[in-house]
């Protein structure tokens, strides 16, 4: 059980496979994208590194531009577990620390799940933002969140992440981030 709050310093946000050809098949895709975009905007305001992954981009196309623009880099991959294509090493490039990894993405029961399990095996603390994750079937999303909890990942909401990153209402970007949370899209 993870009892410590996540910390903004050392955190990395990873946006898993929000790809153009996949998103139309995802249940509640608009809400999933809105939550992921909110996370990415908050991460940008707070100086938190954001990475993306793209599963077989030749077949599924690139990530949707509304999210890709926030990514420092995007890892093209063929494995469902992005760690098999170098994600854990990419996260560790700054000093080798494992830190907190916040995940959002698709499909929750395939690439997101297998990537989270790979990150856990590599020693990262993993936080999965349930409302910013999607699958074609709602039942697959629910099963993925259950399995992730049982595997040791923290399953959290968007606001849980954002307020833990802020840590205090005295954070210099608090009002900016709060304004993001109050927008109708959030």
Backbone as a printed PyTorch tensor [residue, N CA C, xyz], in Angstrom:
tensor([[[  0.8470,  -1.1840,   0.0000],
         [  0.0000,   0.0000,   0.0000],
         [  0.8890,   1.2440,   0.0000]],

        [[  0.5680,   2.1840,  -0.8700],
         [  1.3490,   3.4120,  -0.9790],
         [  0.7480,   4.4450,  -0.0380]],

        [[  1.5030,   4.8230,   0.9920],
         [  0.9790,   5.7500,   1.9910],
         [  1.5530,   7.1450,   1.8700]],

        [[  2.5870,   7.3220,   1.0830],
         [  3.1700,   8.6500,   0.9140],
         [  2.5140,   9.3750,  -0.2500]],

        [[  2.3830,  10.6860,  -0.1050],
         [  1.8550,  11.5000,  -1.2010],
         [  2.9030,  11.5850,  -2.2990]],

        [[  2.4340,  11.7870,  -3.5090],
         [  3.3920,  11.9830,  -4.5980],
         [  3.9960,  13.3750,  -4.4690]],

        [[  5.1430,  13.5330,  -5.0620],
         [  5.8810,  14.7810,  -4.9600],
         [  6.1470,  15.3230,  -6.3570]],

        [[  5.9370,  16.6170,  -6.5470],
         [  6.1850,  17.2210,  -7.8600],
         [  7.6530,  17.1080,  -8.2700]],

        [[  8.6010,  17.4640,  -7.3690],
         [ 10.0060,  17.2880,  -7.7660],
         [ 10.3020,  15.7960,  -7.9830]],

        [[ 10.8110,  15.4890,  -9.1540],
         [ 11.1160,  14.0990,  -9.4690],
         [  9.9700,  13.3420, -10.1160]],

        [[  8.7930,  13.9610, -10.2400],
         [  7.6660,  13.3040, -10.9020],
         [  7.8100,  13.4040, -12.4170]],

        [[  7.2640,  12.4160, -13.0800],
         [  7.1630,  12.4250, -14.5370],
         [  5.7360,  12.0350, -14.8940]],

        [[  5.1240,  12.7780, -15.7870],
         [  3.8190,  12.4280, -16.3330],
         [  4.0590,  11.6950, -17.6410]],

        [[  3.4450,  10.5070, -17.7920],
         [  3.5570,   9.7480, -19.0340],
         [  2.1670,   9.5780, -19.6340]],

        [[  2.0190,  10.0340, -20.8680],
         [  0.7670,   9.9440, -21.6080],
         [  0.8950,   8.7730, -22.5860]],

        [[  0.1820,   7.6930, -22.3010],
         [  0.3290,   6.4330, -23.0260],
         [ -0.6840,   6.3200, -24.1670]],

        [[ -0.1830,   6.3310, -25.3860],
         [ -0.9280,   5.9250, -26.5830],
         [ -2.2630,   6.6420, -26.8060]],

        [[ -2.2710,   7.9450, -26.6710],
         [ -3.4590,   8.7390, -27.0140],
         [ -3.4010,   9.0200, -28.5170]],

        [[ -3.5960,   7.9880, -29.3190],
         [ -3.3210,   8.0940, -30.7440],
         [ -4.5630,   8.3640, -31.5880]],

        [[ -4.3280,   9.0830, -32.6860],
         [ -5.4030,   9.5760, -33.5350],
         [ -6.3680,   8.4910, -33.9930]],

        [[ -5.8530,   7.3550, -34.4270],
         [ -6.7310,   6.3130, -34.9680],
         [ -7.3590,   5.4620, -33.8790]],

        [[ -6.8180,   5.5220, -32.6680],
         [ -7.3460,   4.7270, -31.5560],
         [ -8.4620,   5.4590, -30.8090]],

        [[ -8.3280,   6.7590, -30.6600],
         [ -9.2400,   7.5150, -29.7970],
         [-10.7170,   7.4070, -30.1840]],

        [[-11.0860,   7.3620, -31.4620],
         [-12.5190,   7.2460, -31.7760],
         [-13.1640,   5.9590, -31.2380]],

        [[-12.3690,   4.9360, -30.9550],
         [-12.9130,   3.6680, -30.4500],
         [-12.9920,   3.6180, -28.9260]],

        [[-12.4370,   4.6010, -28.2410],
         [-12.3620,   4.5880, -26.7770],
         [-13.6780,   5.0850, -26.1760]],

        [[-14.1980,   4.3330, -25.2170],
         [-15.4180,   4.7430, -24.5070],
         [-15.1610,   6.0560, -23.7760]],

        [[-16.0760,   6.9960, -23.9060],
         [-15.9830,   8.3020, -23.2270],
         [-14.6830,   9.0340, -23.5810]],

        [[-14.2660,   8.9190, -24.8260],
         [-12.9840,   9.4820, -25.2740],
         [-12.8560,  10.9740, -24.9830]],

        [[-13.9330,  11.7320, -25.1570],
         [-13.8520,  13.1820, -24.9260],
         [-13.4910,  13.4890, -23.4760]],

        [[-14.1030,  12.7890, -22.5410],
         [-13.8120,  13.0110, -21.1200],
         [-12.3960,  12.5450, -20.7700]],

        [[-11.9850,  11.4140, -21.3130],
         [-10.6330,  10.8990, -21.0770],
         [ -9.6080,  11.9160, -21.5740]],

        [[ -9.8000,  12.4280, -22.7810],
         [ -8.8870,  13.4380, -23.3390],
         [ -8.9090,  14.7310, -22.5310]],

        [[-10.0750,  15.1420, -22.0660],
         [-10.1680,  16.3670, -21.2560],
         [ -9.3790,  16.2140, -19.9610]],

        [[ -9.4900,  15.0650, -19.3150],
         [ -8.7600,  14.8300, -18.0630],
         [ -7.2570,  14.7500, -18.3160]],

        [[ -6.8520,  14.0870, -19.3820],
         [ -5.4260,  13.9930, -19.7140],
         [ -4.8600,  15.3690, -20.0530]],

        [[ -5.6390,  16.1770, -20.7580],
         [ -5.1880,  17.5230, -21.1080],
         [ -5.0490,  18.3840, -19.8610]],

        [[ -5.9760,  18.2630, -18.9440],
         [ -5.8850,  18.9840, -17.6740],
         [ -4.6020,  18.6040, -16.9320]],

        [[ -4.3110,  17.3240, -16.8710],
         [ -3.0680,  16.8660, -16.2260],
         [ -1.8470,  17.4560, -16.9140]],

        [[ -1.8300,  17.3920, -18.2400],
         [ -0.6790,  17.8960, -18.9920],
         [ -0.4990,  19.3980, -18.7990]],

        [[ -1.5830,  20.1340, -18.7680],
         [ -1.4850,  21.5890, -18.5470],
         [ -0.9730,  21.9000, -17.1430]],

        [[ -1.4910,  21.1700, -16.1550],
         [ -1.0150,  21.3700, -14.7780],
         [  0.4650,  21.0200, -14.6780]],

        [[  0.8560,  19.9250, -15.2960],
         [  2.2750,  19.5290, -15.2770],
         [  3.1430,  20.6120, -15.8960]],

        [[  2.6880,  21.1790, -16.9980],
         [  3.4450,  22.2490, -17.6530],
         [  3.5980,  23.4590, -16.7260]],

        [[  2.5090,  23.8620, -16.0930],
         [  2.5560,  25.0110, -15.1770],
         [  3.5070,  24.7630, -14.0010]],

        [[  3.5840,  23.5150, -13.5640],
         [  4.3840,  23.1840, -12.3890],
         [  5.7870,  22.6940, -12.7300]],

        [[  6.1390,  22.7120, -14.0080],
         [  7.4790,  22.3080, -14.4280],
         [  7.7360,  20.8150, -14.3110]],

        [[  6.6900,  20.0120, -14.4530],
         [  6.8150,  18.5580, -14.3620],
         [  7.0010,  17.9910, -15.7600]],

        [[  8.0110,  17.1820, -15.8910],
         [  8.3520,  16.5680, -17.1640],
         [  7.2010,  15.6890, -17.6670]],

        [[  6.8900,  15.8200, -18.9690],
         [  5.8320,  15.0260, -19.5910],
         [  6.4040,  14.2970, -20.8000]],

        [[  6.1740,  12.9830, -20.8290],
         [  6.6030,  12.1350, -21.9320],
         [  5.3780,  11.4730, -22.5350]],

        [[  5.4820,  11.0770, -23.7890],
         [  4.4020,  10.3490, -24.4330],
         [  4.9050,   9.0410, -25.0010]],

        [[  3.9730,   8.1310, -25.2580],
         [  4.2990,   6.9030, -25.9740],
         [  3.3170,   6.7490, -27.1210]],

        [[  3.7690,   6.0570, -28.1660],
         [  2.9350,   5.7930, -29.3310],
         [  3.1180,   4.3430, -29.7430]],

        [[  2.0570,   3.5530, -29.6520],
         [  2.0740,   2.1510, -30.0490],
         [  1.9720,   2.0450, -31.5710]],

        [[  2.9750,   1.4430, -32.1870],
         [  2.9580,   1.2080, -33.6240],
         [  2.3940,   2.4200, -34.3770]],

        [[  3.0900,   3.5580, -34.3240],
         [  2.5390,   4.7750, -34.9180],
         [  2.2610,   4.6800, -36.4160]],

        [[  2.9230,   3.7680, -37.1050],
         [  2.6240,   3.5810, -38.5240],
         [  1.1980,   3.0830, -38.7010]],

        [[  0.7430,   2.2160, -37.8010],
         [ -0.6020,   1.6700, -37.8910],
         [ -1.6600,   2.5150, -37.2080]],

        [[ -1.3090,   3.0980, -36.0400],
         [ -2.3030,   3.8330, -35.2420],
         [ -2.1660,   5.3500, -35.3370]],

        [[ -1.1920,   5.8120, -36.0860],
         [ -0.9870,   7.2410, -36.2190],
         [ -0.3030,   7.8320, -35.0010]],

        [[  0.0560,   9.1020, -35.0750],
         [  0.7030,   9.7680, -33.9440],
         [ -0.3080,  10.0710, -32.8400]],

        [[  0.1990,  10.5180, -31.7320],
         [ -0.6720,  10.9740, -30.6410],
         [ -1.4690,  12.1820, -31.1080]],

        [[ -2.6360,  12.3660, -30.5020],
         [ -3.4360,  13.5430, -30.8370],
         [ -2.6170,  14.7880, -30.5000]],

        [[ -2.6700,  15.7610, -31.3630],
         [ -1.8250,  16.9510, -31.2170],
         [ -2.1060,  17.7110, -29.9260]],

        [[ -3.3550,  17.7050, -29.4750],
         [ -3.6940,  18.4460, -28.2590],
         [ -2.9150,  17.9350, -27.0440]],

        [[ -2.4450,  16.7060, -27.0690],
         [ -1.6060,  16.1820, -25.9910],
         [ -0.1350,  16.1280, -26.3790]],

        [[  0.1280,  15.8100, -27.6250],
         [  1.5260,  15.6730, -28.0750],
         [  2.3120,  16.9640, -27.8350]],

        [[  1.6530,  18.0920, -27.9430],
         [  2.3250,  19.3780, -27.7800],
         [  2.9280,  19.5540, -26.3820]],

        [[  2.4320,  18.8160, -25.3920],
         [  2.9430,  18.9290, -24.0320],
         [  4.1280,  18.0000, -23.7550]],

        [[  4.3890,  17.0780, -24.6670],
         [  5.4060,  16.0530, -24.4250],
         [  6.8020,  16.5300, -24.8050]],

        [[  7.7080,  16.3700, -23.8620],
         [  9.1200,  16.6550, -24.1200],
         [  9.6220,  15.7420, -25.2310]],

        [[  9.1920,  14.4900, -25.2070],
         [  9.4980,  13.5360, -26.2730],
         [  8.4280,  12.4600, -26.2800]],

        [[  8.3380,  11.7610, -27.4190],
         [  7.4000,  10.6530, -27.5530],
         [  8.1830,   9.4080, -27.9420]],

        [[  7.9340,   8.3360, -27.2220],
         [  8.6100,   7.0670, -27.4610],
         [  7.7590,   6.2150, -28.4010]],

        [[  8.2970,   5.9380, -29.5680],
         [  7.6420,   5.0270, -30.4930],
         [  7.9260,   3.6130, -30.0140]],

        [[  6.8880,   2.7730, -29.9660],
         [  7.0780,   1.4380, -29.3910],
         [  6.2840,   0.3960, -30.1580]],

        [[  6.7320,  -0.8450, -30.0180],
         [  6.0260,  -1.9790, -30.6040],
         [  5.5290,  -2.9350, -29.5260]],

        [[  6.1570,  -2.8940, -28.3450],
         [  5.7050,  -3.7190, -27.2240],
         [  4.5350,  -3.0150, -26.5400]],

        [[  3.6570,  -3.7850, -25.9190],
         [  2.5600,  -3.1790, -25.1660],
         [  3.1080,  -2.5040, -23.9090]],

        [[  4.1280,  -3.0990, -23.2820],
         [  4.8200,  -2.5120, -22.1360],
         [  5.8940,  -1.5710, -22.6750]],

        [[  5.7080,  -0.2780, -22.5160],
         [  6.6680,   0.6980, -23.0420],
         [  8.0520,   0.5500, -22.4230]],

        [[  8.1450,  -0.0940, -21.2690],
         [  9.4620,  -0.3150, -20.6590],
         [ 10.3190,  -1.2290, -21.5210]],

        [[  9.7040,  -2.1360, -22.2550],
         [ 10.4420,  -3.0330, -23.1420],
         [ 11.0740,  -2.2660, -24.3020]],

        [[ 10.6030,  -1.0540, -24.5470],
         [ 11.1620,  -0.2040, -25.5930],
         [ 11.9360,   0.9880, -25.0230]],

        [[ 12.2280,   0.9660, -23.7160],
         [ 13.1150,   1.9700, -23.1420],
         [ 12.4840,   3.0550, -22.2940]],

        [[ 11.2100,   2.9560, -21.9360],
         [ 10.5770,   4.0290, -21.1680],
         [ 11.2350,   4.2470, -19.8120]],

        [[ 11.5120,   3.1880, -19.0700],
         [ 12.1010,   3.3530, -17.7360],
         [ 13.4380,   4.0750, -17.8200]],

        [[ 14.2400,   3.7280, -18.8090],
         [ 15.5350,   4.4010, -18.9960],
         [ 15.3340,   5.8630, -19.3730]],

        [[ 14.3520,   6.1470, -20.1920],
         [ 14.0570,   7.5270, -20.5870],
         [ 13.6510,   8.3550, -19.3660]],

        [[ 12.8570,   7.7570, -18.4900],
         [ 12.4450,   8.4570, -17.2710],
         [ 13.6420,   8.7270, -16.3770]],

        [[ 14.5680,   7.7820, -16.3060],
         [ 15.7270,   7.8940, -15.4200],
         [ 16.8530,   8.7500, -15.9780]],

        [[ 16.7080,   9.3710, -17.1160],
         [ 17.8150,  10.1000, -17.7270],
         [ 18.3560,  11.2280, -16.8620]],

        [[ 17.5580,  11.7650, -15.9750],
         [ 18.0500,  12.8680, -15.1480],
         [ 18.4680,  12.3670, -13.7630]],

        [[ 19.6860,  11.8320, -13.6840],
         [ 20.2590,  11.4610, -12.4000],
         [ 19.9870,  10.0420, -11.9450]],

        [[ 19.2010,   9.2960, -12.6790],
         [ 18.9910,   7.9030, -12.3360],
         [ 17.9440,   7.6270, -11.2750]],

        [[ 17.2980,   8.6430, -10.7290],
         [ 16.2850,   8.4180,  -9.6970],
         [ 15.0350,   7.8140, -10.3180]],

        [[ 14.3310,   6.9880,  -9.5470],
         [ 13.1020,   6.3930, -10.0590],
         [ 11.9470,   7.3630,  -9.9600]],

        [[ 11.7490,   7.9980,  -8.8150],
         [ 10.7010,   9.0020,  -8.6570],
         [  9.3030,   8.4730,  -8.8640]],

        [[  8.3480,   9.3900,  -8.8650],
         [  6.9470,   9.0710,  -9.0780],
         [  6.6350,   9.1700, -10.5630]],

        [[  5.9080,   8.1820, -11.0740],
         [  5.4550,   8.2320, -12.4570],
         [  3.9350,   8.2690, -12.4300]],

        [[  3.3830,   9.3080, -13.0270],
         [  1.9420,   9.4770, -13.1310],
         [  1.5560,   9.0760, -14.5470]],

        [[  0.6390,   8.1160, -14.6550],
         [  0.2500,   7.5780, -15.9580],
         [ -1.1940,   7.9190, -16.3020]],

        [[ -1.4050,   8.2370, -17.5630],
         [ -2.7290,   8.3750, -18.1470],
         [ -2.6280,   7.7730, -19.5270]],

        [[ -3.6990,   7.1570, -20.0230],
         [ -3.5880,   6.6440, -21.3770],
         [ -4.5700,   5.5810, -21.7740]],

        [[ -4.2630,   4.9880, -22.9390],
         [ -5.1190,   3.9950, -23.5810],
         [ -4.2540,   2.8270, -24.0550]],

        [[ -4.7520,   1.7150, -24.3020],
         [ -5.9250,   1.1950, -23.6740],
         [ -5.5690,   0.7580, -22.2750]],

        [[ -6.4540,   1.0670, -21.3370],
         [ -6.1680,   0.8620, -19.9150],
         [ -5.8130,  -0.5840, -19.5860]],

        [[ -6.4490,  -1.5240, -20.2570],
         [ -6.2530,  -2.9390, -19.9380],
         [ -5.1390,  -3.5960, -20.7520]],

        [[ -4.5020,  -2.8470, -21.6460],
         [ -3.4370,  -3.4190, -22.4710],
         [ -2.1540,  -2.6150, -22.2500]],

        [[ -1.9200,  -1.5960, -23.0610],
         [ -0.6570,  -0.8590, -23.0050],
         [ -0.4610,  -0.1080, -21.6920]],

        [[ -1.4980,   0.5450, -21.2110],
         [ -1.3470,   1.2700, -19.9520],
         [ -1.0440,   0.2970, -18.8160]],

        [[ -1.8080,  -0.7830, -18.7230],
         [ -1.6030,  -1.7840, -17.6770],
         [ -0.2070,  -2.3880, -17.7590]],

        [[  0.1870,  -2.8420, -18.9290],
         [  1.4860,  -3.4970, -19.0480],
         [  2.6330,  -2.5230, -18.8070]],

        [[  2.4710,  -1.2720, -19.2090],
         [  3.4990,  -0.2590, -18.9330],
         [  3.5950,   0.0090, -17.4390]],

        [[  2.4660,   0.1290, -16.7670],
         [  2.4720,   0.3380, -15.3100],
         [  3.1610,  -0.8250, -14.6010]],

        [[  2.8570,  -2.0470, -15.0100],
         [  3.4930,  -3.2140, -14.3880],
         [  5.0000,  -3.2060, -14.6330]],

        [[  5.4100,  -2.8280, -15.8330],
         [  6.8360,  -2.7260, -16.1360],
         [  7.5230,  -1.6710, -15.2860]],

        [[  6.8710,  -0.5300, -15.1000],
         [  7.4450,   0.5390, -14.2690],
         [  7.5430,   0.1070, -12.8040]],

        [[  6.5300,  -0.6070, -12.3250],
         [  6.5820,  -1.1220, -10.9480],
         [  7.7470,  -2.0930, -10.7850]],

        [[  7.9280,  -2.9840, -11.7540],
         [  9.0490,  -3.9370, -11.6930],
         [ 10.3870,  -3.2110, -11.6980]],

        [[ 10.4490,  -2.0590, -12.3740],
         [ 11.6910,  -1.2850, -12.4640],
         [ 11.9330,  -0.4170, -11.2290]],

        [[ 11.0180,  -0.4510, -10.2570],
         [ 11.2220,   0.2700,  -9.0120],
         [ 10.5960,   1.6410,  -8.9180]],

        [[  9.7980,   2.0070,  -9.8840],
         [  9.1200,   3.3070,  -9.8440],
         [  7.8710,   3.2220,  -8.9670]],

        [[  7.5180,   4.3480,  -8.3440],
         [  6.1940,   4.4660,  -7.7180],
         [  5.2650,   4.9270,  -8.8290]],

        [[  4.1800,   4.1900,  -9.0170],
         [  3.2950,   4.4350, -10.1540],
         [  1.9240,   4.8660,  -9.6640]],

        [[  1.4360,   5.9500, -10.2540],
         [  0.1150,   6.5080,  -9.9580],
         [ -0.6660,   6.5290, -11.2670]],

        [[ -1.7900,   5.8490, -11.3220],
         [ -2.6080,   5.7770, -12.5260],
         [ -3.8340,   6.6620, -12.3290]],

        [[ -4.0160,   7.6080, -13.2270],
         [ -5.1120,   8.5650, -13.1320],
         [ -6.3250,   7.9730, -13.8560]],

        [[ -7.1950,   7.3250, -13.1020],
         [ -8.3050,   6.5540, -13.6730],
         [ -9.1720,   7.3350, -14.6560]],

        [[ -9.6050,   8.5740, -14.3520],
         [-10.4700,   9.2730, -15.3050],
         [ -9.7410,   9.7390, -16.5710]],

        [[ -8.4220,   9.6630, -16.5790],
         [ -7.6360,  10.0440, -17.7560],
         [ -7.1280,   8.8120, -18.4980]],

        [[ -7.7770,   7.6740, -18.2420],
         [ -7.4430,   6.4180, -18.9120],
         [ -8.6850,   5.8950, -19.6080]],

        [[ -8.4900,   5.2340, -20.7320],
         [ -9.6370,   4.7210, -21.4570],
         [ -9.3840,   3.3760, -22.0870]],

        [[-10.4740,   2.6780, -22.3320],
         [-10.4980,   1.4220, -23.0780],
         [-11.7250,   1.4520, -23.9770]],

        [[-11.7470,   0.5490, -24.9320],
         [-12.9280,   0.4770, -25.7940],
         [-14.1560,   0.0650, -24.9910]],

        [[-13.9610,  -0.8300, -24.0210],
         [-15.0670,  -1.2890, -23.1820],
         [-14.8820,  -0.7680, -21.7590]],

        [[-15.9460,  -0.2450, -21.1760],
         [-15.9170,   0.2480, -19.8030],
         [-15.5080,  -0.8700, -18.8420]],

        [[-15.9660,  -2.0830, -19.0990],
         [-15.6300,  -3.2100, -18.2180],
         [-14.1250,  -3.5010, -18.2230]],

        [[-13.4600,  -3.3340, -19.3630],
         [-12.0080,  -3.5350, -19.4140],
         [-11.2830,  -2.4690, -18.5920]],

        [[-11.7780,  -1.2310, -18.6450],
         [-11.1900,  -0.1470, -17.8420],
         [-11.2970,  -0.4960, -16.3550]],

        [[-12.4760,  -0.9200, -15.9180],
         [-12.6850,  -1.2460, -14.5060],
         [-11.7770,  -2.3850, -14.0530]],

        [[-11.6540,  -3.4110, -14.8650],
         [-10.7790,  -4.5320, -14.5060],
         [ -9.3160,  -4.1070, -14.4580]],

        [[ -8.9130,  -3.2480, -15.3660],
         [ -7.5320,  -2.7550, -15.3650],
         [ -7.2300,  -1.9780, -14.0820]],

        [[ -8.1530,  -1.1080, -13.6570],
         [ -7.9260,  -0.3300, -12.4340],
         [ -7.8400,  -1.2560, -11.2140]],

        [[ -8.6810,  -2.2690, -11.1870],
         [ -8.6370,  -3.2360, -10.0880],
         [ -7.2920,  -3.9670, -10.0690]],

        [[ -6.8600,  -4.4420, -11.2180],
         [ -5.5850,  -5.1710, -11.2770],
         [ -4.4100,  -4.2720, -10.9160]],

        [[ -4.4340,  -3.0280, -11.3610],
         [ -3.3550,  -2.0930, -11.0440],
         [ -3.2570,  -1.8490,  -9.5350]],

        [[ -4.4120,  -1.6860,  -8.8830],
         [ -4.4260,  -1.5270,  -7.4140],
         [ -3.7920,  -2.7340,  -6.7490]],

        [[ -4.2080,  -3.9200,  -7.1810],
         [ -3.6950,  -5.1570,  -6.5900],
         [ -2.2010,  -5.3280,  -6.8360]],

        [[ -1.6910,  -4.7770,  -7.9300],
         [ -0.2710,  -4.8790,  -8.2620],
         [  0.5860,  -3.8550,  -7.5180]],

        [[ -0.0590,  -2.8820,  -6.8610],
         [  0.6990,  -1.9070,  -6.0910],
         [  0.7400,  -0.5040,  -6.6480]],

        [[  0.0250,  -0.2640,  -7.7220],
         [ -0.0520,   1.0990,  -8.2530],
         [ -1.1090,   1.8650,  -7.4660]],

        [[ -0.9190,   3.1630,  -7.3390],
         [ -1.9560,   4.0090,  -6.7720],
         [ -2.9260,   4.3840,  -7.8740]],

        [[ -4.2020,   4.1610,  -7.6620],
         [ -5.2200,   4.5560,  -8.6420],
         [ -5.8760,   5.8090,  -8.0850]],

        [[ -5.7580,   6.9040,  -8.8290],
         [ -6.1000,   8.2250,  -8.3100],
         [ -6.9360,   9.0050,  -9.3100]],

        [[ -7.4610,  10.1410,  -8.8330],
         [ -8.1930,  11.0610,  -9.6990],
         [ -7.2530,  12.1760, -10.1680]],

        [[ -7.7150,  12.9180, -11.1280],
         [ -6.9340,  14.0460, -11.6440],
         [ -6.6640,  15.0670, -10.5410]],

        [[ -7.6920,  15.4280,  -9.7890],
         [ -7.5030,  16.4300,  -8.7330],
         [ -6.5860,  15.9240,  -7.6280]],

        [[ -6.6240,  14.6330,  -7.3240],
         [ -5.7060,  14.0930,  -6.3170],
         [ -4.2610,  14.3690,  -6.7340]],

        [[ -3.9560,  14.1060,  -7.9910],
         [ -2.6000,  14.3260,  -8.5060],
         [ -2.2380,  15.7990,  -8.4250]],

        [[ -3.0970,  16.6420,  -8.9590],
         [ -2.7850,  18.0660,  -9.0420],
         [ -2.5640,  18.6730,  -7.6530]],

        [[ -3.4350,  18.3490,  -6.7020],
         [ -3.2750,  18.9320,  -5.3640],
         [ -2.0690,  18.3420,  -4.6180]],

        [[ -1.7160,  17.1000,  -4.8930],
         [ -0.4960,  16.5660,  -4.2850],
         [  0.7330,  17.2000,  -4.8990]],

        [[  0.7110,  17.4680,  -6.2090],
         [  1.8160,  18.1900,  -6.8340],
         [  1.9580,  19.5870,  -6.2310]],

        [[  0.8380,  20.2600,  -5.9750],
         [  0.8790,  21.6090,  -5.4020],
         [  1.3560,  21.5910,  -3.9500]],

        [[  0.9000,  20.6390,  -3.1910],
         [  1.2510,  20.4240,  -1.7880],
         [  0.6670,  21.4740,  -0.8400]],

        [[  0.4930,  22.7120,  -1.3040],
         [  0.0360,  23.7800,  -0.4200],
         [ -0.6640,  24.8640,  -1.2350]],

        [[ -1.6020,  25.5470,  -0.5840],
         [ -2.2530,  26.6760,  -1.2550],
         [ -1.3050,  27.8630,  -1.3630]],

        [[ -0.1430,  27.7450,  -0.7600],
         [  0.8630,  28.8110,  -0.8650],
         [  1.8320,  28.5830,  -2.0260]],

        [[  1.6210,  27.5230,  -2.7690],
         [  2.4700,  27.2730,  -3.9410],
         [  2.3320,  28.4750,  -4.8800]],

        [[  3.4280,  28.9570,  -5.4570],
         [  3.3640,  30.1460,  -6.3190],
         [  2.4520,  29.9900,  -7.5450]],

        [[  2.1660,  28.7630,  -7.9770],
         [  1.3010,  28.5490,  -9.1390],
         [ -0.0980,  28.0710,  -8.7380]],

        [[ -0.4180,  28.1150,  -7.4480],
         [ -1.6980,  27.5980,  -6.9630],
         [ -2.8850,  28.2060,  -7.7050]],

        [[ -2.9390,  29.5240,  -7.7990],
         [ -4.0880,  30.1810,  -8.4390],
         [ -4.1960,  29.8240,  -9.9140]],

        [[ -3.0550,  29.6940, -10.5930],
         [ -3.0660,  29.3180, -12.0080],
         [ -3.6210,  27.9040, -12.1890]],

        [[ -3.1760,  26.9890, -11.3410],
         [ -3.6280,  25.6050, -11.4360],
         [ -5.1010,  25.5010, -11.0280]],

        [[ -5.4900,  26.2370,  -9.9990],
         [ -6.8810,  26.2330,  -9.5760],
         [ -7.8000,  26.7310, -10.6940]],

        [[ -7.3530,  27.7240, -11.4390],
         [ -8.1310,  28.2210, -12.5690],
         [ -8.3210,  27.1180, -13.6260]],

        [[ -7.2930,  26.2990, -13.8480],
         [ -7.4280,  25.1640, -14.7750],
         [ -8.5220,  24.2140, -14.3110]],

        [[ -8.5110,  23.9130, -13.0130],
         [ -9.4720,  22.9680, -12.4550],
         [-10.9000,  23.4850, -12.5400]],

        [[-11.0570,  24.7920, -12.5420],
         [-12.4040,  25.3830, -12.5590],
         [-12.9590,  25.5900, -13.9540]],

        [[-12.1730,  25.3290, -14.9830],
         [-12.6660,  25.5270, -16.3570],
         [-13.7090,  24.4520, -16.6680]],

        [[-14.6940,  24.7610, -17.4880],
         [-15.7470,  23.7870, -17.8040],
         [-15.2240,  22.4740, -18.3640]],

        [[-14.1440,  22.4870, -19.1420],
         [-13.5900,  21.2530, -19.7180],
         [-13.0430,  20.3410, -18.6290]],

        [[-12.6350,  20.9080, -17.4890],
         [-12.0880,  20.1040, -16.4040],
         [-13.1970,  19.3660, -15.7070]]])
